[in-house]
Amino acid sequence: MQWLMIFLKGMAMGAADVVPGVSGGTIAFITGIYERLINAIRAVNFEWLGLLFRGQWQQCWQRVDGAFLLLLLAGIATSIVSLAGIITWLLHNQPILIWAFFFGLIAASSIYIMRQVRRWNGLAVALLFFGALFAVSIGMARPAEVEVTGAYLFMCGALAICAMILPGISGSFILVLLGAYSVVLGAVHNLEIPLLLVFIAGCAVGLLVFSHVLGWLLEHHHDPMLAALTGFLAGSLYLVWPWKQVLRYYSSSSGEQKPLEQANVLPMEFARVTGQDPQLLYSLLLAAFGVLLVLGLERLSASSRQ
């Protein structure tokens, strides 16, 4: 049962990582496996490589918590491959409802992480506000329109994976800003192996480097780090607000019109300026479902650790 739960938590992380604005790191945190995941990744160091080259396979496997990582990665991969097409369809056809659900999910997650801060002081409060402002500034940034080469895709993977394991910052949204989101999602959906291998290689390098930094911060500056992560999550609510008015568009390299500048508006204002149904009742219900889902994951995780 324990191993099945790890696989399912991996699937939940994979589902979150597909969506711009939602972080798989957030799911790892609220399901109680975040620090275990960071420590497992950090175990890949020069000492571990020495064991690997000497053929000491069992010690290598144990050092990186191999069974845990394998099941978690299998869940993440299963979810990304199976949900990439569905999430894309929902974002295109039911954007308000899907963003309302994620708004509730992130709002509840930010409260959960805030409760993990054991001691609040001036530094923690300052980092809370800094994290929120940083996330909002990312949300207000404009997507890049660049030619996605192999080297650029490698760099995108390294940057995105850092965000994917950091609660509150979405790796998918980093890919949107870098202009590589549609390329990566299309490669997953169409199983374009060469592109995927380059992207995965970038992810591996970024993950190994960033996990050591993040693990050290959590170990030596636990409360300030969690305060900053709470701010990241709270600030990312700006990004996933369901009702937006598009102020300006830009033409992509394929000639498709895409939003360049958007403003968050209230539901009634959204109906007035766009002439579309704000779907307020269904949105509120889905946001409430997102909150209940986080509470359920938290309770399920607590019971599995007992």
C-alpha positions in Angstrom: 0.0 0.0 0.0 2.9 2.4 0.9 4.4 1.9 -2.6 1.1 2.4 -4.3 0.7 5.7 -2.5 4.1 6.9 -3.7 3.2 6.1 -7.3 -0.2 8.0 -6.9 1.6 11.0 -5.4 4.0 10.9 -8.4 0.9 11.0 -10.7 -0.4 14.0 -8.8 2.9 15.7 -9.2 3.0 14.9 -12.9 -0.5 16.3 -13.4 0.5 19.5 -11.7 3.7 19.9 -13.7 1.8 19.8 -17.0 -0.2 22.9 -16.1 1.4 26.4 -16.4 0.9 28.0 -12.9 0.9 24.8 -10.8 4.0 23.3 -9.3 4.7 19.6 -8.8 6.8 20.7 -5.8 3.7 22.0 -4.2 2.0 18.5 -4.5 5.2 16.9 -3.1 5.1 19.2 -0.1 1.4 18.8 0.9 1.7 15.0 0.5 4.6 14.8 2.9 7.4 13.6 0.5 9.1 16.9 -0.3 12.2 16.6 1.9 12.5 12.9 1.2 12.6 13.7 -2.5 15.2 16.5 -2.2 17.4 14.3 0.0 17.2 11.4 -2.5 18.2 13.7 -5.3 21.0 15.3 -3.3 22.5 11.8 -2.7 23.7 11.8 -6.3 27.2 13.4 -5.8 30.8 12.5 -6.5 30.9 9.9 -3.8 27.8 8.2 -5.3 29.4 8.3 -8.7 32.5 6.6 -7.3 30.3 3.8 -5.9 28.6 3.5 -9.3 31.9 3.3 -11.3 33.2 0.6 -8.8 30.1 -1.5 -9.5 28.6 -1.2 -6.0 25.0 -1.2 -7.3 23.2 -2.0 -4.1 24.9 0.8 -2.2 24.1 3.2 -5.0 20.5 2.2 -5.0 20.1 2.5 -1.2 21.9 5.9 -1.1 19.4 7.5 -3.5 16.3 5.8 -2.0 16.0 4.0 -5.3 12.6 2.3 -4.9 11.1 5.6 -3.8 12.5 7.6 -6.7 11.7 4.9 -9.2 8.0 4.7 -8.2 7.7 8.5 -7.9 9.2 9.0 -11.4 7.0 6.3 -12.9 4.0 8.0 -11.5 5.1 11.4 -12.8 5.9 10.0 -16.3 2.6 8.1 -16.4 0.6 11.2 -15.6 2.5 13.5 -18.0 2.1 11.2 -20.9 -1.5 10.3 -20.3 -2.7 13.8 -19.3 -0.8 16.1 -21.7 -3.5 15.9 -24.3 -6.4 16.2 -21.8 -4.9 19.2 -20.0 -4.2 21.0 -23.3 -7.8 20.4 -24.4 -9.2 21.7 -21.1 -7.0 24.8 -21.1 -8.2 25.6 -24.6 -11.9 24.8 -24.2 -12.7 25.3 -20.5 -10.0 27.8 -19.3 -12.1 29.5 -16.6 -13.2 26.3 -15.0 -9.7 24.7 -15.0 -8.0 27.8 -13.6 -10.7 28.1 -10.9 -9.9 24.6 -9.8 -6.2 25.4 -9.7 -6.9 28.7 -7.9 -8.5 26.7 -5.0 -5.7 24.2 -5.1 -3.0 26.8 -4.8 -4.8 28.9 -2.2 -5.2 25.9 0.1 -1.6 24.8 -0.5 -0.2 28.3 0.5 -2.1 28.1 3.8 -0.8 24.6 4.4 2.9 25.6 3.8 2.4 28.7 6.0 1.3 26.5 8.8 4.6 24.6 8.6 6.6 27.7 9.6 7.5 27.1 13.3 8.7 30.6 14.2 7.9 33.8 12.5 10.3 36.8 12.7 11.1 39.9 10.7 13.2 37.9 8.2 10.5 35.3 7.6 7.8 38.1 7.1 10.2 40.0 4.7 10.8 36.8 2.7 7.1 36.1 2.6 6.4 39.4 0.9 9.5 39.1 -1.4 8.3 35.6 -2.5 4.8 37.0 -3.3 6.2 40.0 -5.3 8.6 37.7 -7.2 5.8 35.4 -8.2 3.6 38.3 -9.3 6.5 39.7 -11.3 6.9 36.4 -13.1 3.2 36.3 -13.7 3.3 39.7 -15.3 6.3 38.8 -17.6 5.7 38.5 -21.3 6.3 35.2 -23.1 9.4 35.1 -25.3 9.2 34.3 -29.0 12.4 32.6 -29.9 13.7 29.8 -32.1 13.8 26.7 -29.9 17.1 25.0 -30.8 18.6 21.9 -29.0 20.9 24.0 -26.8 18.1 26.4 -25.9 15.8 23.4 -25.1 18.5 22.0 -22.8 18.7 25.3 -21.0 14.9 25.5 -20.7 14.9 22.0 -19.1 17.5 23.0 -16.6 15.6 26.2 -15.5 12.1 24.6 -15.6 13.1 21.6 -13.4 14.3 24.0 -10.7 10.9 25.6 -10.7 9.1 22.2 -10.9 10.6 21.1 -7.6 10.1 24.5 -5.9 6.7 24.9 -4.3 4.9 27.9 -5.6 6.8 28.4 -8.9 5.5 26.5 -12.0 8.1 24.9 -14.2 5.5 24.8 -17.0 5.0 28.6 -16.7 8.8 29.1 -16.9 8.6 27.2 -20.2 5.8 29.5 -21.3 7.9 32.6 -20.6 10.9 31.0 -22.4 8.7 30.2 -25.4 9.3 26.5 -25.2 6.1 25.2 -23.5 4.2 24.3 -26.7 7.3 22.6 -28.1 7.8 20.5 -25.1 4.2 19.6 -24.7 4.0 18.7 -28.4 7.1 16.5 -28.1 5.5 14.7 -25.1 2.2 14.3 -26.9 3.8 13.1 -30.2 6.6 11.1 -28.5 9.4 13.0 -30.3 12.2 11.2 -28.7 15.3 13.3 -29.8 13.7 16.5 -28.4 12.6 14.8 -25.2 16.1 13.4 -24.6 17.7 16.9 -24.9 15.1 18.4 -22.6 15.4 15.5 -20.1 19.2 16.0 -20.1 18.8 19.6 -19.2 16.3 18.7 -16.5 18.8 16.2 -15.0 21.7 18.7 -14.8 19.4 21.5 -13.3 17.9 19.0 -10.8 21.3 17.8 -9.5 22.7 21.3 -9.1 19.5 22.9 -7.6 18.6 20.1 -5.2 21.9 20.6 -3.3 21.2 24.3 -2.9 17.5 23.8 -1.9 18.4 21.0 0.5 21.0 23.1 2.2 18.5 26.0 2.6 15.8 23.7 4.1 18.3 22.2 6.5 19.9 25.4 7.7 17.2 28.0 7.2 14.0 26.0 7.4 11.5 28.6 8.5 12.7 31.5 6.3 12.7 29.2 3.3 9.2 28.0 4.0 8.1 31.6 4.4 9.5 32.5 1.0 7.8 29.4 -0.5 4.5 30.5 1.0 5.0 33.9 -0.6 5.7 32.2 -4.0 2.5 30.3 -3.7 0.3 33.3 -2.6 1.8 35.4 -5.4 1.2 32.7 -8.0 -2.6 33.2 -7.4 -2.2 36.3 -9.6 -1.2 34.1 -12.4 -4.0 31.5 -12.1 -6.9 34.0 -11.6 -9.6 32.6 -13.9 -11.0 35.9 -15.3 -8.7 37.8 -17.5 -9.1 40.5 -20.1 -6.6 40.3 -23.0 -5.2 43.8 -23.6 -2.7 43.0 -26.4 -2.0 40.0 -28.7 1.1 39.0 -30.5 1.6 36.8 -33.6 3.7 33.6 -33.0 6.2 32.3 -35.6 3.3 30.1 -36.9 1.0 33.1 -37.3 -1.2 32.2 -34.4 -2.5 35.1 -32.3 -1.5 34.7 -28.6 -2.2 36.9 -25.5 0.8 39.3 -24.9 -0.6 41.4 -22.1 -3.6 40.4 -19.8 -5.3 42.0 -16.8 -7.2 40.3 -14.0 -10.8 41.4 -13.8 -13.8 40.5 -11.6 -16.3 38.0 -13.0 -18.9 40.6 -13.8 -16.4 42.9 -15.4 -15.2 39.8 -17.4 -18.8 39.3 -18.7 -19.1 43.0 -19.7 -15.8 43.3 -21.5 -15.7 39.9 -23.2 -19.4 39.1 -23.6 -18.6 35.6 -22.3 -20.3 33.7 -19.4 -18.0 34.0 -16.3 -19.4 30.6 -15.2 -19.2 31.9 -11.6 -21.2 29.2 -9.8 -19.2 26.3 -11.4 -16.0 28.2 -10.9 -16.7 28.6 -7.2 -17.6 24.9 -6.8 -14.4 23.8 -8.6 -12.3 26.2 -6.5 -13.9 24.7 -3.4 -13.2 21.2 -4.7 -9.5 22.2 -5.1 -9.4 23.3 -1.5 -11.0 20.1 -0.3 -8.6 18.1 -2.5 -5.6 19.6 -0.7 -7.2 19.0 2.7 -7.8 15.4 1.7 -4.3 14.9 0.5 -3.0 16.4 3.7 -5.1 14.1 5.8 -4.2 11.1 3.7 -0.6 11.9 3.9 -0.7 12.3 7.7 -2.5 9.0 8.1 0.1 7.2 5.9 2.9 8.5 8.0 1.4 7.1 11.3 
